[in-house]
Amino acid sequence: MLTADRFDSRTFANMEVALERACEHLPKGTDDYNARRYIARRIIKCAEGGDRTLGGLTEAGQAAVSELTSNKAA
């Protein structure tokens, strides 16, 4: 089942905005397919867990960015 089919249109729109906001914080050279996919998965997991607010989804995306950047530094 496609992600768009699992969520209402408002939630899906919030997820798209959260993904774009999170990706703005990726260091140069990191904004690739795998990074976006990782962040998107974290946002989807958040929405599946019940938090479908823009704030909650954005926080999940930003947490994913922090994980990606801390893993690259390690």
Buried (B, 14 or more C-beta within 10 A) or exposed (E): EEBEEEBEEEBBEBBBBBBEBBBEBBEEEBEEEEBBEBBBEBBBEBBEEEEBBBEBBBBBBBBBBEEBBEEEEE
